[in-house]
Amino acid sequence: MSDESGHQLPNFSYPGLDHADLVEWVERFYGEYFFRPRVAWRIVKKAMFDRQDRKRLYKEAREYLALRSKRKKFVAATKNARQSATAAVSGD
């Protein structure tokens, strides 16, 4: 499932966690895994010798970084909306 902006959203929910929280944690997992030196080196090393693979990885990296940016904006906007709604209800 995705929202109107194309963000993939989880199909389930947990008490106390909304979609933005889950998207934020998924993004944190991807960032902590794929940006580890060992994993990054393994990807770069594989692409060094294969031109087709290098082109594919470059394209995928660009797409992933663009998606990562959109996810971060989605999470920030959702949190800001949540804070605004909380402030309006509490009268601040």
Secondary structure, DSSP 8 states (H G I E B T S, - for coil): -B-TT--B--S--BTTB-HHHHHHHHHHHHHHHHTSHHHHHHHHHHHHS-HHHHHHHHHHHHHHHHHHHHHHHHHHHHHHHHHHHHHHHHT-
